């Protein structure tokens, strides 16, 4: 999940209209596109694709996925997400040099690369940063992290209760879809209670809840995509703690850095630049 940024912070402002389903992280002119897949949200500690852009070739335009408007994702499966992002890529008529994915975004990156390979003369380079597939134990971890993130508006008892309940529900039934629905309901309830108690804007609280629910649905949709065939020809860029999914990549480059820093590390940027500029 990405930290949102002000337009004035961007490395270069986009010269043209923002493509639907994407935000322009860097406008490198009319040359090749580099696509990046991540779930963008405010306030995460992990590095984002915005952080790697200054270390990439200046003549590459970098687009990053955006999510559908909150609530619109309710009926969207994996194929619908990919189709939404592909529309602007196809309409642009531009050659895609690479598709990059971060964590679960690597799953959708594989699906996009496969579709792009059908409409251009050569398939794009596929880069996966600490790739992962949605599994229930990681969903539990994500939920607990979100609860920690909002500890400033929750009481210590609420934080403790939510985490204990998250572990109990996981032990009771670890089916991903059902667990995601239960975590979503719990998050909605605890945020609403906290915002009412603190006399904060309830609509803002509802937006926070909807964002978490949207993230869970993004994970559910990713589970409908099989990335293994594309990953087998791709490159995993791994942090110190290489993910199990990286074993499915055709090649792996590992850096002795924390997962939090993988997209902001200059050495990673240099390695990615070499991959983007290498002869095909």
C-alpha positions as CSV (number, residue, x, y, z in Angstrom):
1,X,0.0,0.0,0.0
2,X,1.5,3.4,-1.0
3,X,1.9,6.7,0.7
4,X,-0.1,9.3,-1.1
5,X,1.8,12.4,-2.3
6,X,1.0,16.0,-3.3
7,X,1.3,16.8,-7.0
8,X,4.1,19.3,-6.2
9,X,6.2,16.4,-4.8
10,X,6.2,14.5,-8.0
11,X,9.6,14.1,-9.8
12,X,8.1,15.6,-12.9
13,X,4.5,16.7,-13.5
14,X,2.6,14.8,-16.1
15,X,2.2,16.7,-19.3
16,X,-1.0,15.0,-20.4
17,X,-4.3,14.0,-18.8
18,X,-4.1,11.3,-16.2
19,X,-5.0,7.9,-17.7
20,X,-8.0,6.3,-16.2
21,X,-7.1,3.7,-13.6
22,X,-3.5,5.1,-13.2
23,X,-1.5,8.0,-11.8
24,X,1.6,9.3,-13.5
25,X,4.5,9.1,-11.2
26,X,7.0,10.4,-13.8
27,X,6.5,11.8,-17.3
28,X,9.5,10.8,-19.3
29,X,8.0,12.0,-22.6
30,X,6.6,9.9,-25.5
31,X,9.0,6.9,-25.0
32,X,8.4,3.6,-23.4
33,X,6.0,3.0,-20.5
34,X,6.9,1.3,-17.2
35,X,3.9,0.2,-15.3
36,X,3.8,-0.3,-11.5
37,X,1.1,-2.2,-9.5
38,X,0.5,-1.5,-5.9
39,X,-2.4,-0.7,-3.6
40,X,-2.1,3.0,-2.9
41,X,-3.2,4.3,0.5
42,X,-2.1,7.0,2.9
43,X,0.3,6.6,5.8
44,X,2.1,3.3,5.3
45,X,5.7,3.0,6.5
46,X,6.9,0.9,3.6
47,X,8.6,2.5,0.6
48,X,6.6,3.0,-2.5
49,X,7.1,3.2,-6.3
50,X,7.3,7.0,-5.9
51,X,10.6,6.4,-4.0
52,X,12.2,4.4,-6.8
53,X,11.3,6.7,-9.6
54,X,14.2,9.2,-9.1
55,X,16.6,6.2,-9.5
56,X,15.1,5.0,-12.8
57,X,15.9,6.2,-16.4
58,X,14.5,9.7,-16.9
59,X,13.2,8.9,-20.4
60,X,10.8,6.2,-19.1
61,X,7.3,7.3,-18.2
62,X,6.1,5.5,-15.0
63,X,2.4,4.8,-14.4
64,X,1.1,3.4,-11.1
65,X,-2.2,1.7,-10.7
66,X,-5.1,3.3,-8.8
67,X,-8.0,1.6,-7.2
68,X,-11.6,2.0,-8.3
69,X,-13.8,4.5,-6.4
70,X,-14.6,3.1,-3.0
71,X,-17.6,0.7,-3.2
72,X,-17.2,0.1,-6.9
73,X,-14.9,-2.8,-6.3
74,X,-17.7,-4.8,-4.6
75,X,-18.4,-7.0,-7.6
76,X,-14.9,-6.9,-9.2
77,X,-12.9,-10.1,-9.6
78,X,-9.3,-10.4,-10.7
79,X,-10.1,-10.2,-14.4
80,X,-12.1,-6.9,-13.9
81,X,-9.2,-5.2,-12.1
82,X,-6.9,-6.2,-15.0
83,X,-9.4,-5.1,-17.6
84,X,-9.8,-1.7,-15.9
85,X,-6.0,-1.1,-16.0
86,X,-5.6,-2.5,-19.5
87,X,-8.0,0.0,-21.1
88,X,-5.8,3.0,-20.7
89,X,-2.7,1.0,-21.7
90,X,-4.3,-0.2,-24.9
91,X,-5.7,3.3,-25.7
92,X,-2.3,4.9,-25.2
93,X,-0.8,2.8,-28.0
94,X,2.5,3.0,-26.2
95,X,5.1,0.3,-25.9
96,X,5.4,-1.1,-22.4
97,X,9.0,-1.8,-21.5
98,X,8.3,-3.3,-18.0
99,X,5.6,-4.2,-15.5
100,X,6.6,-4.0,-11.9
101,X,4.6,-5.3,-8.9
102,X,5.0,-4.8,-5.1
103,X,4.0,-7.7,-2.8
104,X,0.5,-8.8,-3.9
105,X,0.7,-6.3,-6.7
106,X,3.1,-8.7,-8.3
107,X,0.2,-11.1,-8.9
108,X,-1.7,-8.4,-10.9
109,X,1.6,-7.4,-12.6
110,X,1.8,-10.9,-14.0
111,X,-1.7,-10.7,-15.4
112,X,-1.1,-7.3,-17.0
113,X,2.2,-8.5,-18.5
114,X,0.4,-11.5,-20.1
115,X,-2.2,-9.3,-21.6
116,X,0.3,-6.7,-22.9
117,X,2.3,-9.5,-24.4
118,X,-0.6,-10.3,-26.7
119,X,-0.8,-6.8,-28.2
120,X,2.9,-5.9,-28.7
121,X,5.8,-7.6,-30.5
122,X,7.7,-8.6,-27.4
123,X,6.5,-9.2,-23.8
124,X,7.4,-6.6,-21.2
125,X,10.1,-7.2,-18.5
126,X,8.4,-8.4,-15.3
127,X,9.9,-7.3,-12.0
128,X,8.4,-8.4,-8.6
129,X,9.5,-6.7,-5.4
130,X,9.1,-9.0,-2.5
131,X,6.3,-10.8,-4.3
132,X,3.6,-12.5,-2.4
133,X,0.2,-14.2,-2.8
134,X,-2.7,-13.5,-0.6
135,X,-2.9,-16.0,2.2
136,X,-4.9,-15.9,5.4
137,X,-1.9,-15.6,7.8
138,X,-0.8,-12.5,6.0
139,X,-4.3,-11.1,6.1
140,X,-4.3,-11.5,9.9
141,X,-0.9,-9.7,10.0
142,X,-2.3,-6.9,7.8
143,X,-5.3,-6.5,10.0
144,X,-3.2,-6.2,13.1
145,X,-0.9,-3.7,11.4
146,X,-3.9,-1.5,10.5
147,X,-5.2,-1.7,14.1
148,X,-1.7,-0.5,15.3
149,X,-1.8,2.3,12.8
150,X,-5.0,3.7,14.2
151,X,-3.9,3.2,17.8
152,X,-4.1,7.0,18.3
153,X,-7.9,6.9,18.1
154,X,-8.4,3.5,19.7
155,X,-8.1,2.7,23.4
156,X,-5.5,0.2,24.5
157,X,-8.3,-2.2,25.4
158,X,-9.7,-1.8,21.8
159,X,-6.3,-2.5,20.2
160,X,-5.8,-5.5,22.5
161,X,-9.3,-6.9,21.9
162,X,-9.1,-6.5,18.1
163,X,-5.8,-8.3,17.9
164,X,-7.0,-11.1,20.2
165,X,-10.2,-11.4,18.2
166,X,-8.2,-11.5,14.9
167,X,-6.2,-14.4,16.2
168,X,-9.3,-16.2,17.5
169,X,-11.2,-15.8,14.2
170,X,-8.1,-17.0,12.3
171,X,-7.9,-20.1,14.5
172,X,-11.6,-20.8,14.2
173,X,-11.8,-20.5,10.3
174,X,-8.9,-19.5,8.1
175,X,-10.8,-19.5,4.8
176,X,-9.5,-16.3,3.2
177,X,-12.8,-14.9,1.9
178,X,-14.7,-15.5,5.1
179,X,-11.9,-14.2,7.3
180,X,-11.6,-11.1,5.2
181,X,-15.3,-10.4,5.6
182,X,-15.1,-10.9,9.4
183,X,-12.1,-8.6,9.7
184,X,-13.9,-6.0,7.6
185,X,-16.9,-6.0,9.8
186,X,-14.8,-5.8,13.0
187,X,-12.8,-2.9,11.6
188,X,-16.0,-1.0,10.6
189,X,-17.5,-1.5,14.0
190,X,-14.4,-0.5,16.0
191,X,-13.6,2.6,13.8
192,X,-17.3,3.8,14.0
193,X,-17.2,3.5,17.8
194,X,-13.9,5.3,18.1
195,X,-14.9,8.2,15.9
196,X,-18.2,8.7,17.7
197,X,-16.5,8.5,21.1
198,X,-13.8,11.0,20.0
199,X,-16.4,13.3,18.3
200,X,-14.5,13.0,15.0
201,X,-16.0,13.2,11.6
202,X,-18.0,10.0,11.2
203,X,-17.9,10.2,7.4
204,X,-14.1,10.2,7.6
205,X,-14.3,7.2,9.8
206,X,-16.5,5.5,7.2
207,X,-14.1,6.3,4.5
208,X,-11.2,4.7,6.5
209,X,-13.4,1.6,6.9
210,X,-14.3,1.5,3.3
211,X,-10.6,1.7,2.3
212,X,-9.8,-1.3,4.4
213,X,-12.7,-3.2,3.0
214,X,-11.5,-2.2,-0.5
215,X,-8.0,-3.5,0.3
216,X,-9.4,-6.8,1.4
217,X,-11.4,-7.1,-1.8
218,X,-8.3,-6.3,-3.8
219,X,-6.6,-9.3,-2.1
220,X,-9.6,-11.5,-2.7
221,X,-9.5,-10.6,-6.4
222,X,-5.8,-11.3,-6.6
223,X,-6.5,-14.9,-5.4
224,X,-8.3,-15.4,-8.7
225,X,-5.2,-14.8,-10.7
226,X,-2.5,-17.4,-11.4
227,X,0.8,-15.6,-11.8
228,X,3.1,-18.6,-11.9
229,X,3.6,-18.8,-15.7
230,X,4.7,-15.2,-16.0
231,X,6.6,-15.2,-12.8
232,X,8.7,-18.1,-14.2
233,X,10.2,-15.6,-16.7
234,X,10.3,-12.7,-14.4
235,X,12.8,-11.3,-11.9
236,X,12.1,-11.2,-8.1
237,X,13.8,-8.3,-6.4
238,X,14.0,-9.4,-2.7
239,X,14.9,-7.8,0.6
240,X,16.8,-9.5,3.4
241,X,13.8,-11.8,4.1
242,X,13.1,-13.3,0.7
243,X,9.4,-14.3,0.3
244,X,8.4,-17.9,-0.5
245,X,6.8,-16.6,-3.7
246,X,10.2,-15.4,-4.9
247,X,11.1,-19.0,-5.5
248,X,8.6,-19.0,-8.4
249,X,10.6,-16.4,-10.2
250,X,12.9,-17.2,-13.1
251,X,15.6,-15.1,-11.5
252,X,16.1,-13.5,-8.1
253,X,18.2,-10.6,-7.0
254,X,18.5,-10.2,-3.2
255,X,19.5,-7.2,-1.2
256,X,20.5,-7.2,2.5
257,X,18.0,-4.5,3.3
258,X,14.7,-4.3,5.2
259,X,11.5,-5.0,3.4
260,X,10.4,-1.4,4.3
261,X,13.2,0.1,2.3
262,X,13.1,-2.1,-0.9
263,X,11.7,0.6,-3.2
264,X,13.8,3.5,-1.7
265,X,17.2,1.8,-1.7
266,X,19.6,3.3,-4.3
267,X,21.2,0.0,-5.0
268,X,17.8,-1.5,-5.9
269,X,17.2,1.5,-8.2
270,X,20.5,0.9,-10.0
271,X,19.8,-2.8,-10.5
272,X,16.3,-2.1,-11.8
273,X,17.8,0.5,-14.2
274,X,20.1,-2.1,-15.6
275,X,17.2,-4.4,-16.2
276,X,15.2,-1.7,-17.9
277,X,18.0,-0.6,-20.2
278,X,19.5,-4.0,-21.0
279,X,19.2,-5.1,-24.7
280,X,16.3,-7.4,-25.4
